[in-house]
Amino acid sequence: MKKIFEFFVFHAAAFVLAWLFYIVILQIGIFDFIKVYFYKTIVILIITGMILLITELILKHYWKKATFDYKDIILSFVVFMSINMVWLSTIVVSLDRSLSVFVLSYLAEENRSYSEEELNEVFQTIFIEKYEMLDRRFWEQLESGNIEEEGGGYKLTDRGEGLVDIFKAVGKIYKVDDRFINPNQ
């Protein structure tokens, strides 16, 4: 029983400390030069995960009475990276870009009811125009290499075409609303 307790304490402590370190790095802003939020969070996650892994390996090497072994260290790293990747990609990044989050937050701040037309107007004037969300998404695609400038306009790159093919395949498998994947159909 003591061994199980130590196992959980080790993993919980490693996770919490690494997560706090991640948050500190994010809050300090040393990676704010990475403009695409998702990319920035992934870079910080990888760095934090590597620091966690290296720290645990050093601890294991120098602390002879350590109750954790190398497989615990690998498990700690994998659990930390996996949980945080899921959390980042499903929750945190959604906060950065989601129309749903915007609408719900807007309604929460205004504390009144809106007609559908009013919400459409709010979406257009604030989300699209004031916050420049379309421009931001467009810039992210340029930065990501999915589109490129050509002849005074923009076109999809080979990388972008591959990504769209993946979107279509995944969308078909998971039966998502394909109006966003096939907008001209």
Contacts in CASP RR format, 6 or more apart in sequence:
PFRMAT RR
TARGET T0000
AUTHOR 0000-0000-0000
METHOD contacts of the structure
MODEL  1
MKKIFEFFVFHAAAFVLAWLFYIVILQIGIFDFIKVYFYKTIVILIITGM
ILLITELILKHYWKKATFDYKDIILSFVVFMSINMVWLSTIVVSLDRSLS
VFVLSYLAEENRSYSEEELNEVFQTIFIEKYEMLDRRFWEQLESGNIEEE
GGGYKLTDRGEGLVDIFKAVGKIYKVDDRFINPNQ
3 67 0 8 1.000
6 67 0 8 1.000
6 68 0 8 1.000
7 68 0 8 1.000
7 72 0 8 1.000
10 67 0 8 1.000
10 68 0 8 1.000
10 72 0 8 1.000
10 76 0 8 1.000
11 72 0 8 1.000
11 75 0 8 1.000
11 76 0 8 1.000
11 79 0 8 1.000
14 52 0 8 1.000
14 56 0 8 1.000
14 76 0 8 1.000
14 80 0 8 1.000
15 76 0 8 1.000
15 79 0 8 1.000
15 80 0 8 1.000
15 83 0 8 1.000
17 52 0 8 1.000
18 48 0 8 1.000
18 49 0 8 1.000
18 51 0 8 1.000
18 52 0 8 1.000
18 80 0 8 1.000
19 48 0 8 1.000
19 80 0 8 1.000
19 84 0 8 1.000
21 48 0 8 1.000
21 51 0 8 1.000
21 52 0 8 1.000
22 44 0 8 1.000
22 45 0 8 1.000
22 48 0 8 1.000
22 84 0 8 1.000
25 31 0 8 1.000
25 44 0 8 1.000
25 47 0 8 1.000
25 48 0 8 1.000
26 40 0 8 1.000
26 41 0 8 1.000
26 44 0 8 1.000
31 40 0 8 1.000
31 43 0 8 1.000
31 44 0 8 1.000
32 40 0 8 1.000
34 40 0 8 1.000
34 43 0 8 1.000
35 139 0 8 1.000
35 140 0 8 1.000
35 143 0 8 1.000
36 140 0 8 1.000
36 143 0 8 1.000
36 144 0 8 1.000
37 93 0 8 1.000
37 96 0 8 1.000
37 97 0 8 1.000
38 88 0 8 1.000
38 89 0 8 1.000
38 93 0 8 1.000
38 96 0 8 1.000
41 88 0 8 1.000
41 92 0 8 1.000
41 93 0 8 1.000
42 85 0 8 1.000
42 88 0 8 1.000
45 81 0 8 1.000
45 84 0 8 1.000
45 85 0 8 1.000
45 88 0 8 1.000
48 80 0 8 1.000
49 77 0 8 1.000
49 80 0 8 1.000
49 81 0 8 1.000
52 76 0 8 1.000
52 77 0 8 1.000
52 80 0 8 1.000
53 73 0 8 1.000
53 76 0 8 1.000
53 77 0 8 1.000
56 68 0 8 1.000
56 73 0 8 1.000
56 76 0 8 1.000
56 77 0 8 1.000
57 70 0 8 1.000
57 73 0 8 1.000
59 66 0 8 1.000
60 66 0 8 1.000
60 68 0 8 1.000
60 69 0 8 1.000
60 70 0 8 1.000
60 73 0 8 1.000
68 76 0 8 1.000
94 100 0 8 1.000
94 101 0 8 1.000
95 101 0 8 1.000
97 133 0 8 1.000
97 137 0 8 1.000
99 123 0 8 1.000
99 127 0 8 1.000
102 123 0 8 1.000
102 126 0 8 1.000
102 127 0 8 1.000
103 119 0 8 1.000
103 122 0 8 1.000
103 123 0 8 1.000
106 122 0 8 1.000
106 126 0 8 1.000
107 114 0 8 1.000
114 122 0 8 1.000
127 133 0 8 1.000
128 134 0 8 1.000
138 147 0 8 1.000
138 154 0 8 1.000
141 147 0 8 1.000
142 148 0 8 1.000
142 149 0 8 1.000
142 154 0 8 1.000
144 159 0 8 1.000
145 157 0 8 1.000
145 159 0 8 1.000
145 160 0 8 1.000
146 156 0 8 1.000
146 157 0 8 1.000
146 159 0 8 1.000
146 160 0 8 1.000
146 163 0 8 1.000
147 154 0 8 1.000
147 155 0 8 1.000
147 156 0 8 1.000
147 157 0 8 1.000
147 160 0 8 1.000
148 154 0 8 1.000
148 155 0 8 1.000
148 157 0 8 1.000
156 164 0 8 1.000
164 181 0 8 1.000
167 181 0 8 1.000
168 178 0 8 1.000
168 181 0 8 1.000
168 182 0 8 1.000
170 176 0 8 1.000
171 178 0 8 1.000
171 181 0 8 1.000
172 178 0 8 1.000
178 185 0 8 1.000
END
